[in-house]
């Protein structure tokens, strides 16, 4: 177990363990020189990329990285809940706006890999090899994925609002983590499936979906407190603000920035 895995485990609750496949993959990624250490080098400042650094921020790269945090999941709740926090261990980032890969201690005392996405949540798998396949497939933002029967390329089109690669500059075409894929194939015999559904990953339901059968989604919903009146008022004001901007799907980037800029002018 090399530097990254050691520091990640310093953040882990007592029940959490890293499967050998994860440790080997983390060590391999570190050997490639894809470990970054921010600030003063505390365990939460270690981040492991799945690409060479020069590709990590590429337009067509998958937003996946490994790392932990000292922030408690329920710290933003009106009443933080240690019971929830003690059963969640963050081990990766899977989107640009906070989507996470998490280990969850389920009701039977078993570790599950779960997705806590843009606005969805659910179990990925209890098998670390399936999770590694999923993260190495090249989905732009795994945490944004709800339907798992689409390919990474289809997800790329949906994510960027295009229908064909000809609409995108060749320099911004999708970039799969091919080196990681090759390692997983050589070390564990793992091929890359066409879709996440092909390796048994079910669709991810929205948070608090009353119809979902996903155990993690249902557990998290049951533990989440009802919003306070202050929070409801904030959401209402936020929605009114968004509506007032009259944002449209066909707005250019310049138009969007101009509309958003009116928010700051209105405060002057």
Secondary structure as a PSIPRED ss2 file (coil, helix, strand):
# PSIPRED VFORMAT (PSIPRED V4.0)

   1 X C   1.000  0.000  0.000
   2 X C   1.000  0.000  0.000
   3 X H   0.000  1.000  0.000
   4 X H   0.000  1.000  0.000
   5 X H   0.000  1.000  0.000
   6 X H   0.000  1.000  0.000
   7 X H   0.000  1.000  0.000
   8 X H   0.000  1.000  0.000
   9 X H   0.000  1.000  0.000
  10 X H   0.000  1.000  0.000
  11 X C   1.000  0.000  0.000
  12 X C   1.000  0.000  0.000
  13 X C   1.000  0.000  0.000
  14 X C   1.000  0.000  0.000
  15 X C   1.000  0.000  0.000
  16 X C   1.000  0.000  0.000
  17 X C   1.000  0.000  0.000
  18 X C   1.000  0.000  0.000
  19 X C   1.000  0.000  0.000
  20 X H   0.000  1.000  0.000
  21 X H   0.000  1.000  0.000
  22 X H   0.000  1.000  0.000
  23 X H   0.000  1.000  0.000
  24 X H   0.000  1.000  0.000
  25 X H   0.000  1.000  0.000
  26 X H   0.000  1.000  0.000
  27 X H   0.000  1.000  0.000
  28 X H   0.000  1.000  0.000
  29 X H   0.000  1.000  0.000
  30 X H   0.000  1.000  0.000
  31 X H   0.000  1.000  0.000
  32 X C   1.000  0.000  0.000
  33 X C   1.000  0.000  0.000
  34 X C   1.000  0.000  0.000
  35 X E   0.000  0.000  1.000
  36 X E   0.000  0.000  1.000
  37 X E   0.000  0.000  1.000
  38 X C   1.000  0.000  0.000
  39 X C   1.000  0.000  0.000
  40 X C   1.000  0.000  0.000
  41 X C   1.000  0.000  0.000
  42 X C   1.000  0.000  0.000
  43 X H   0.000  1.000  0.000
  44 X H   0.000  1.000  0.000
  45 X H   0.000  1.000  0.000
  46 X E   0.000  0.000  1.000
  47 X E   0.000  0.000  1.000
  48 X E   0.000  0.000  1.000
  49 X E   0.000  0.000  1.000
  50 X C   1.000  0.000  0.000
  51 X C   1.000  0.000  0.000
  52 X C   1.000  0.000  0.000
  53 X H   0.000  1.000  0.000
  54 X H   0.000  1.000  0.000
  55 X H   0.000  1.000  0.000
  56 X H   0.000  1.000  0.000
  57 X C   1.000  0.000  0.000
  58 X C   1.000  0.000  0.000
  59 X C   1.000  0.000  0.000
  60 X C   1.000  0.000  0.000
  61 X E   0.000  0.000  1.000
  62 X C   1.000  0.000  0.000
  63 X C   1.000  0.000  0.000
  64 X C   1.000  0.000  0.000
  65 X E   0.000  0.000  1.000
  66 X E   0.000  0.000  1.000
  67 X C   1.000  0.000  0.000
  68 X C   1.000  0.000  0.000
  69 X C   1.000  0.000  0.000
  70 X C   1.000  0.000  0.000
  71 X C   1.000  0.000  0.000
  72 X C   1.000  0.000  0.000
  73 X H   0.000  1.000  0.000
  74 X H   0.000  1.000  0.000
  75 X H   0.000  1.000  0.000
  76 X H   0.000  1.000  0.000
  77 X C   1.000  0.000  0.000
  78 X C   1.000  0.000  0.000
  79 X C   1.000  0.000  0.000
  80 X C   1.000  0.000  0.000
  81 X C   1.000  0.000  0.000
  82 X H   0.000  1.000  0.000
  83 X H   0.000  1.000  0.000
  84 X H   0.000  1.000  0.000
  85 X H   0.000  1.000  0.000
  86 X C   1.000  0.000  0.000
  87 X C   1.000  0.000  0.000
  88 X E   0.000  0.000  1.000
  89 X E   0.000  0.000  1.000
  90 X E   0.000  0.000  1.000
  91 X E   0.000  0.000  1.000
  92 X E   0.000  0.000  1.000
  93 X E   0.000  0.000  1.000
  94 X C   1.000  0.000  0.000
  95 X C   1.000  0.000  0.000
  96 X C   1.000  0.000  0.000
  97 X C   1.000  0.000  0.000
  98 X C   1.000  0.000  0.000
  99 X C   1.000  0.000  0.000
 100 X E   0.000  0.000  1.000
 101 X E   0.000  0.000  1.000
 102 X E   0.000  0.000  1.000
 103 X E   0.000  0.000  1.000
 104 X E   0.000  0.000  1.000
 105 X E   0.000  0.000  1.000
 106 X C   1.000  0.000  0.000
 107 X C   1.000  0.000  0.000
 108 X C   1.000  0.000  0.000
 109 X C   1.000  0.000  0.000
 110 X C   1.000  0.000  0.000
 111 X E   0.000  0.000  1.000
 112 X E   0.000  0.000  1.000
 113 X E   0.000  0.000  1.000
 114 X E   0.000  0.000  1.000
 115 X E   0.000  0.000  1.000
 116 X E   0.000  0.000  1.000
 117 X C   1.000  0.000  0.000
 118 X C   1.000  0.000  0.000
 119 X C   1.000  0.000  0.000
 120 X E   0.000  0.000  1.000
 121 X E   0.000  0.000  1.000
 122 X E   0.000  0.000  1.000
 123 X E   0.000  0.000  1.000
 124 X E   0.000  0.000  1.000
 125 X E   0.000  0.000  1.000
 126 X C   1.000  0.000  0.000
 127 X C   1.000  0.000  0.000
 128 X H   0.000  1.000  0.000
 129 X H   0.000  1.000  0.000
 130 X H   0.000  1.000  0.000
 131 X H   0.000  1.000  0.000
 132 X H   0.000  1.000  0.000
 133 X H   0.000  1.000  0.000
 134 X H   0.000  1.000  0.000
 135 X H   0.000  1.000  0.000
 136 X H   0.000  1.000  0.000
 137 X C   1.000  0.000  0.000
 138 X C   1.000  0.000  0.000
 139 X C   1.000  0.000  0.000
 140 X C   1.000  0.000  0.000
 141 X C   1.000  0.000  0.000
 142 X H   0.000  1.000  0.000
 143 X H   0.000  1.000  0.000
 144 X H   0.000  1.000  0.000
 145 X C   1.000  0.000  0.000
 146 X C   1.000  0.000  0.000
 147 X C   1.000  0.000  0.000
 148 X C   1.000  0.000  0.000
 149 X C   1.000  0.000  0.000
 150 X C   1.000  0.000  0.000
 151 X C   1.000  0.000  0.000
 152 X H   0.000  1.000  0.000
 153 X H   0.000  1.000  0.000
 154 X H   0.000  1.000  0.000
 155 X H   0.000  1.000  0.000
 156 X H   0.000  1.000  0.000
 157 X H   0.000  1.000  0.000
 158 X H   0.000  1.000  0.000
 159 X H   0.000  1.000  0.000
 160 X H   0.000  1.000  0.000
 161 X C   1.000  0.000  0.000
 162 X C   1.000  0.000  0.000
 163 X C   1.000  0.000  0.000
 164 X C   1.000  0.000  0.000
 165 X H   0.000  1.000  0.000
 166 X H   0.000  1.000  0.000
 167 X H   0.000  1.000  0.000
 168 X C   1.000  0.000  0.000
 169 X C   1.000  0.000  0.000
 170 X H   0.000  1.000  0.000
 171 X H   0.000  1.000  0.000
 172 X H   0.000  1.000  0.000
 173 X C   1.000  0.000  0.000
 174 X C   1.000  0.000  0.000
 175 X E   0.000  0.000  1.000
 176 X C   1.000  0.000  0.000
 177 X C   1.000  0.000  0.000
 178 X H   0.000  1.000  0.000
 179 X H   0.000  1.000  0.000
 180 X H   0.000  1.000  0.000
 181 X H   0.000  1.000  0.000
 182 X H   0.000  1.000  0.000
 183 X H   0.000  1.000  0.000
 184 X H   0.000  1.000  0.000
 185 X H   0.000  1.000  0.000
 186 X H   0.000  1.000  0.000
 187 X H   0.000  1.000  0.000
 188 X H   0.000  1.000  0.000
 189 X C   1.000  0.000  0.000
 190 X C   1.000  0.000  0.000
 191 X C   1.000  0.000  0.000
 192 X C   1.000  0.000  0.000
 193 X C   1.000  0.000  0.000
 194 X C   1.000  0.000  0.000
 195 X C   1.000  0.000  0.000
 196 X H   0.000  1.000  0.000
 197 X H   0.000  1.000  0.000
 198 X H   0.000  1.000  0.000
 199 X H   0.000  1.000  0.000
 200 X C   1.000  0.000  0.000
 201 X C   1.000  0.000  0.000
 202 X C   1.000  0.000  0.000
 203 X C   1.000  0.000  0.000
 204 X C   1.000  0.000  0.000
 205 X E   0.000  0.000  1.000
 206 X E   0.000  0.000  1.000
 207 X C   1.000  0.000  0.000
 208 X C   1.000  0.000  0.000
 209 X C   1.000  0.000  0.000
 210 X C   1.000  0.000  0.000
 211 X C   1.000  0.000  0.000
 212 X C   1.000  0.000  0.000
 213 X C   1.000  0.000  0.000
 214 X C   1.000  0.000  0.000
 215 X H   0.000  1.000  0.000
 216 X H   0.000  1.000  0.000
 217 X H   0.000  1.000  0.000
 218 X H   0.000  1.000  0.000
 219 X H   0.000  1.000  0.000
 220 X H   0.000  1.000  0.000
 221 X H   0.000  1.000  0.000
 222 X H   0.000  1.000  0.000
 223 X H   0.000  1.000  0.000
 224 X C   1.000  0.000  0.000
 225 X C   1.000  0.000  0.000
 226 X C   1.000  0.000  0.000
 227 X C   1.000  0.000  0.000
 228 X C   1.000  0.000  0.000
 229 X H   0.000  1.000  0.000
 230 X H   0.000  1.000  0.000
 231 X H   0.000  1.000  0.000
 232 X H   0.000  1.000  0.000
 233 X H   0.000  1.000  0.000
 234 X H   0.000  1.000  0.000
 235 X H   0.000  1.000  0.000
 236 X H   0.000  1.000  0.000
 237 X H   0.000  1.000  0.000
 238 X H   0.000  1.000  0.000
 239 X H   0.000  1.000  0.000
 240 X H   0.000  1.000  0.000
 241 X H   0.000  1.000  0.000
 242 X H   0.000  1.000  0.000
 243 X H   0.000  1.000  0.000
 244 X H   0.000  1.000  0.000
 245 X H   0.000  1.000  0.000
 246 X C   1.000  0.000  0.000
 247 X C   1.000  0.000  0.000
 248 X C   1.000  0.000  0.000
 249 X C   1.000  0.000  0.000
 250 X C   1.000  0.000  0.000
 251 X C   1.000  0.000  0.000
 252 X C   1.000  0.000  0.000
 253 X H   0.000  1.000  0.000
 254 X H   0.000  1.000  0.000
 255 X H   0.000  1.000  0.000
 256 X H   0.000  1.000  0.000
 257 X H   0.000  1.000  0.000
 258 X H   0.000  1.000  0.000
 259 X H   0.000  1.000  0.000
 260 X H   0.000  1.000  0.000
 261 X H   0.000  1.000  0.000
 262 X H   0.000  1.000  0.000
 263 X H   0.000  1.000  0.000
 264 X H   0.000  1.000  0.000
 265 X H   0.000  1.000  0.000
 266 X H   0.000  1.000  0.000
 267 X H   0.000  1.000  0.000
 268 X C   1.000  0.000  0.000
